[in-house]
Amino acid sequence: MFPRLNQHPWMTEDVALFREQVRRFAESEMAPKLPQWRAQGRIEPEVWRKMGALGMMLPELPEEYGGAGANVAYQLVVLDELARIEMPMKHSVHSIVAHYILEFGTPEQRARWLPKMASGEWLTSVAMTEPAIGSDLKGMLTRAQRKGDHYVLNGAKTFITNGATSQLILVACKTDPALGSRGVSLLAVEVDPPPPGFRVGRVLDKLGQHSVDTCELFFDDVVVPAGNILGGIEGKGFGQLMSQLPWERLIVAVAAAAVIERAVELTVEYTRQRKAFGQTVFDFQNSRFKLAECATMAHVVRSFVNDCTQRLLDGTLDPEAAYMAKWWTSEVQCKVLDECLQLFGGYGYMNEYPITRMYADARIQKIYGGTNEVMKELISRSL
Ligand SMILES: Cc1cc2nc3c(=O)[nH]c(=O)nc-3n(C[C@H](O)[C@H](O)[C@H](O)COP(=O)(O)OP(=O)(O)OC[C@H]3O[C@@H](n4cnc5c(N)ncnc54)[C@H](O)[C@@H]3O)c2cc1C
């Protein structure tokens, strides 16, 4: 129903083949286990090691760090296929951390962390948000104080994806509070085994995305080697965070495109077999018109995401296009999910139906990765 992904120039024959492999893996190794992972609130780590062994974890890393030296299109199709089967944004956060380390890590840091991340031995997270600050990151209170050859880290983070299942957490903190955003650094904290003073708080109870652990984290006088400051220089954290945001935002848009298409496919399938008043639900003009609208939105979203992907590959994706893609595709995702769910009637309210879970899972897309209001604020500055 939605061939456009495969029709775009960035989807070369090799990328398309890789995508088929990922789809087979996702459908056979992940989809059947998702109900159990949802019930237990976490994904079994073995699946990441299997993905790593097949080269699907971080294919875009250079070979010396355990990747395939592929371009980021390969990672985008992984994220697309996982979103399609209702995997939450767990793997995406891991890819975001990998991009930070690859881009800004010292050669020693890259060699130490990236191979374990590519093999799936390690899962990672990034901890920016705090109980009192989210959008206004400059106000963060988490503090790392240099003492000789180490830092002493103090603070609390919340809403951290993979917080209870990571082996490495990239913590945004102030190394010099007097300097404002120029005093922010990213400190890599290795938590397997957990260092003294590090504690995972509650695994938070969410509206959707139940298979992913979203957590509170606490750091009380945690000693972290000075060599774990990303890039080896203090005060670069804010710039590092900002420079990777287009990638983070495109990831949200890719997931939106995949989920919208899946939702329309599922709804067409359902309405064609569900009967009411002696005809199928699909036969009502209202249903067909709603589905026509949703299919149109799916195509337009995919075109925009394809265009952004091509520009990312060409090195010409400007931040504003990524902000636009993030807010707009996530809004469309929520709208399409609402329309599709309505066509399922009461079954659309039952958690055993994928459309119901997809509806609940979609809502966060407008909030994380920078809220949609913040995206519009940023876009407006370029006008
Ligand atoms: C499931 C989930 C997973 C997450 N994963 C992570 C993670 O892995 N790592 C991490 O660090 N964080 C994570 N987050 C946090 C997420 O990024 C923040 O929730 C988000 O940035 C918003 O921050 P906040 O919740 O503090 O809301 P606030 O910043 O308090 O915003 C509240 C409201 O005010 C609006 N607002 C704020 N500033 C402005 C402005 N300038 N103009 C207009 N409106 C504004 C917002 O848009 C929002 O509507 C996650 C959150 C969730 C729910």
The ligand as an SDF file (V2000), in Angstrom:
LIG
                    3D

 53 58  0  0  0  0  0  0  0  0999 V2000
    8.4640    8.4790   27.7380 C   0  0  0  0  0  0  0  0  0  0  0  0
    9.4900    9.5540   27.8740 C   0  0  0  0  0  0  0  0  0  0  0  0
   10.8140    9.2910   27.5410 C   0  0  0  0  0  0  0  0  0  0  0  0
   11.7850   10.2710   27.7050 C   0  0  0  0  0  0  0  0  0  0  0  0
   13.1130    9.9620   27.4900 N   0  0  0  0  0  0  0  0  0  0  0  0
   14.0670   10.8530   27.8560 C   0  0  0  0  0  0  0  0  0  0  0  0
   15.4490   10.4810   27.8390 C   0  0  0  0  0  0  0  0  0  0  0  0
   15.8160    9.3660   27.4700 O   0  0  0  0  0  0  0  0  0  0  0  0
   16.3800   11.4030   28.2560 N   0  0  0  0  0  0  0  0  0  0  0  0
   16.0040   12.6500   28.6860 C   0  0  0  0  0  0  0  0  0  0  0  0
   16.8780   13.4210   29.0620 O   0  0  0  0  0  0  0  0  0  0  0  0
   14.7070   13.0260   28.7120 N   0  0  0  0  0  0  0  0  0  0  0  0
   13.7230   12.1610   28.3230 C   0  0  0  0  0  0  0  0  0  0  0  0
   12.4050   12.5140   28.3760 N   0  0  0  0  0  0  0  0  0  0  0  0
   12.0460   13.8650   28.8110 C   0  0  0  0  0  0  0  0  0  0  0  0
   11.4910   14.7470   27.7010 C   0  0  0  0  0  0  0  0  0  0  0  0
   12.4980   15.0740   26.7900 O   0  0  0  0  0  0  0  0  0  0  0  0
   10.8590   15.9660   28.4040 C   0  0  0  0  0  0  0  0  0  0  0  0
    9.6790   15.4990   29.0370 O   0  0  0  0  0  0  0  0  0  0  0  0
   10.5540   17.0770   27.4300 C   0  0  0  0  0  0  0  0  0  0  0  0
   11.7380   17.6670   26.9490 O   0  0  0  0  0  0  0  0  0  0  0  0
    9.6800   18.1750   28.0880 C   0  0  0  0  0  0  0  0  0  0  0  0
   10.2240   18.5890   29.3060 O   0  0  0  0  0  0  0  0  0  0  0  0
    9.2630   18.6480   30.6070 P   0  0  0  0  0  0  0  0  0  0  0  0
    8.5940   17.3320   30.7270 O   0  0  0  0  0  0  0  0  0  0  0  0
   10.0610   19.1190   31.7510 O   0  0  0  0  0  0  0  0  0  0  0  0
    8.1640   19.7250   30.2420 O   0  0  0  0  0  0  0  0  0  0  0  0
    8.2720   21.3520   30.4360 P   0  0  0  0  0  0  0  0  0  0  0  0
    9.5750   21.8210   29.8830 O   0  0  0  0  0  0  0  0  0  0  0  0
    7.9630   21.6090   31.8630 O   0  0  0  0  0  0  0  0  0  0  0  0
    7.0910   21.7980   29.5200 O   0  0  0  0  0  0  0  0  0  0  0  0
    5.7170   21.8730   29.9480 C   0  0  0  0  0  0  0  0  0  0  0  0
    4.9260   22.5520   28.8380 C   0  0  0  0  0  0  0  0  0  0  0  0
    5.4310   23.8690   28.6260 O   0  0  0  0  0  0  0  0  0  0  0  0
    5.7520   24.0380   27.2690 C   0  0  0  0  0  0  0  0  0  0  0  0
    6.9020   24.9020   27.1010 N   0  0  0  0  0  0  0  0  0  0  0  0
    8.1040   24.8240   27.7070 C   0  0  0  0  0  0  0  0  0  0  0  0
    8.9550   25.7620   27.2360 N   0  0  0  0  0  0  0  0  0  0  0  0
    8.2510   26.4530   26.3000 C   0  0  0  0  0  0  0  0  0  0  0  0
    8.5750   27.5630   25.4370 C   0  0  0  0  0  0  0  0  0  0  0  0
    9.7790   28.1210   25.4350 N   0  0  0  0  0  0  0  0  0  0  0  0
    7.6050   28.0110   24.6110 N   0  0  0  0  0  0  0  0  0  0  0  0
    6.3790   27.4420   24.5850 C   0  0  0  0  0  0  0  0  0  0  0  0
    6.0280   26.4060   25.3660 N   0  0  0  0  0  0  0  0  0  0  0  0
    6.9580   25.9150   26.2060 C   0  0  0  0  0  0  0  0  0  0  0  0
    6.0690   22.6450   26.7530 C   0  0  0  0  0  0  0  0  0  0  0  0
    5.9560   22.5640   25.3560 O   0  0  0  0  0  0  0  0  0  0  0  0
    5.0450   21.8180   27.4970 C   0  0  0  0  0  0  0  0  0  0  0  0
    3.8200   21.8610   26.8030 O   0  0  0  0  0  0  0  0  0  0  0  0
   11.4170   11.5580   28.1760 C   0  0  0  0  0  0  0  0  0  0  0  0
   10.0700   11.8310   28.4800 C   0  0  0  0  0  0  0  0  0  0  0  0
    9.1270   10.8450   28.3570 C   0  0  0  0  0  0  0  0  0  0  0  0
    7.7230   11.1610   28.7930 C   0  0  0  0  0  0  0  0  0  0  0  0
  1  2  1  0
  2  3  1  0
  2 52  2  0
  3  4  2  0
  4  5  1  0
  4 50  1  0
  5  6  2  0
  6  7  1  0
  6 13  1  0
  7  8  2  0
  7  9  1  0
  9 10  1  0
 10 11  2  0
 10 12  1  0
 12 13  2  0
 13 14  1  0
 14 15  1  0
 14 50  1  0
 15 16  1  0
 16 17  1  0
 16 18  1  0
 18 19  1  0
 18 20  1  0
 20 21  1  0
 20 22  1  0
 22 23  1  0
 23 24  1  0
 24 25  2  0
 24 26  1  0
 24 27  1  0
 27 28  1  0
 28 29  2  0
 28 30  1  0
 28 31  1  0
 31 32  1  0
 32 33  1  0
 33 34  1  0
 33 48  1  0
 34 35  1  0
 35 36  1  0
 35 46  1  0
 36 37  1  0
 36 45  1  0
 37 38  2  0
 38 39  1  0
 39 40  1  0
 39 45  2  0
 40 41  1  0
 40 42  2  0
 42 43  1  0
 43 44  2  0
 44 45  1  0
 46 47  1  0
 46 48  1  0
 48 49  1  0
 50 51  2  0
 51 52  1  0
 52 53  1  0
M  END
$$$$
